Amino acid sequence: MLETSPHLQRLGRLFSETVLIEVDGQEFYLTFDKGRIESVVTGPSRKTPWRFALRTDGDALTKFWQSRPEPGFHDIFGLVKIGRGRIDGDILTLVKNLRFFKEVLALARTQEEQPA
């Protein structure tokens, strides 16, 4: 979906980094090149450098990906605030690309069916 979204390609055109997503201790390294996902590699790996990390649990991520997440699960900083997530690393890089990163993570949200 990322490749078919001109909006996200525009937002991420300057983002070329590796990000660590850790879910229940399982590591996933997402490498972006100019806003496109270049690779997703599972870890753990002490040799893969990453710029920032989002660490959470599977249940919290499932709630985050609902079409209408409950309060606290609607945002990555919400997960941190309620104690279900942690952000490590270069926070400045995250903040500079916050909208892009949050919208990429939200791509997996389920879509509500529209009433006929």
C-alpha positions as CSV (number, residue, x, y, z in Angstrom):
1,M,0.0,0.0,0.0
2,L,2.9,2.3,0.7
3,E,4.0,2.2,-3.0
4,T,0.5,3.1,-4.2
5,S,0.2,6.2,-1.9
6,P,1.6,9.3,-3.5
7,H,0.8,11.2,-0.3
8,L,3.1,8.9,1.8
9,Q,5.8,8.9,-0.9
10,R,5.8,12.7,-0.7
11,L,5.9,12.7,3.1
12,G,8.8,10.1,3.2
13,R,10.8,11.3,0.3
14,L,13.6,12.4,2.6
15,F,13.4,9.4,5.0
16,S,16.2,6.8,4.4
17,E,16.8,5.0,7.7
18,T,16.5,1.7,9.4
19,V,13.9,1.4,12.2
20,L,13.5,-1.3,14.8
21,I,10.0,-2.5,15.6
22,E,10.0,-4.9,18.5
23,V,6.9,-6.8,19.3
24,D,6.9,-9.2,22.3
25,G,10.7,-9.4,22.1
26,Q,10.6,-10.3,18.4
27,E,12.7,-7.8,16.4
28,F,11.9,-6.5,12.9
29,Y,14.2,-4.1,11.1
30,L,12.4,-1.9,8.5
31,T,14.8,-0.3,6.1
32,F,13.4,2.7,4.2
33,D,15.0,4.4,1.2
34,K,13.4,7.7,0.3
35,G,10.1,6.7,1.8
36,R,9.9,3.3,0.3
37,I,10.4,0.1,2.3
38,E,13.6,-1.4,1.0
39,S,13.6,-4.5,3.3
40,V,12.1,-6.1,6.4
41,V,14.5,-8.3,8.2
42,T,13.7,-10.3,11.4
43,G,16.2,-10.3,14.3
44,P,17.7,-10.3,16.7
45,S,20.8,-8.8,15.3
46,R,23.5,-6.8,17.0
47,K,25.0,-5.9,13.7
48,T,22.0,-4.1,12.2
49,P,22.2,-0.4,13.0
50,W,18.9,1.4,13.5
51,R,18.0,5.0,14.0
52,F,15.1,4.6,16.4
53,A,13.0,1.8,17.9
54,L,9.4,1.3,18.8
55,R,8.9,-1.5,21.3
56,T,5.5,-2.8,22.3
57,D,3.5,-6.0,22.9
58,G,1.3,-7.9,20.4
59,D,-1.9,-7.2,22.1
60,A,-1.3,-3.4,22.1
61,L,-0.3,-3.5,18.5
62,T,-3.5,-5.4,17.6
63,K,-5.5,-2.7,19.4
64,F,-3.5,0.0,17.6
65,W,-4.5,-1.6,14.3
66,Q,-8.2,-1.5,15.0
67,S,-10.2,0.8,12.7
68,R,-11.2,2.9,15.8
69,P,-8.6,2.2,18.5
70,E,-9.5,3.0,22.0
71,P,-7.8,5.9,23.8
72,G,-4.2,5.2,24.4
73,F,-3.9,2.8,21.5
74,H,-4.6,5.4,18.8
75,D,-1.0,6.7,18.6
76,I,2.5,5.5,19.2
77,F,3.0,8.2,21.9
78,G,-0.3,7.0,23.4
79,L,1.2,3.5,23.7
80,V,4.1,5.0,25.6
81,K,1.9,7.1,27.8
82,I,-0.2,4.1,29.0
83,G,2.9,2.0,29.5
84,R,2.4,-0.3,26.6
85,G,5.2,1.0,24.4
86,R,8.7,2.4,24.5
87,I,10.6,4.6,22.0
88,D,14.4,4.4,22.0
89,G,17.2,5.9,19.9
90,D,17.3,9.1,17.9
91,I,14.0,10.8,18.9
92,L,14.8,13.9,16.7
93,T,14.8,11.7,13.5
94,L,11.4,10.2,14.6
95,V,10.0,13.7,15.3
96,K,11.2,15.1,12.0
97,N,9.5,12.2,10.2
98,L,6.6,11.6,12.7
99,R,3.7,12.0,10.3
100,F,5.2,9.7,7.7
101,F,6.2,7.0,10.3
102,K,2.8,7.1,12.1
103,E,0.9,6.9,8.8
104,V,3.0,3.9,7.6
105,L,2.3,2.1,10.9
106,A,-1.4,2.9,10.5
107,L,-1.6,1.3,7.0
108,A,-2.3,-2.0,8.7
109,R,-5.4,-0.6,10.4
110,T,-8.6,-2.5,9.6
111,Q,-11.1,-0.6,7.5
112,E,-14.7,-0.2,8.7
113,E,-17.3,-1.2,6.2
114,Q,-19.3,1.8,5.0
115,P,-23.1,1.4,5.4
116,A,-25.0,0.9,2.2
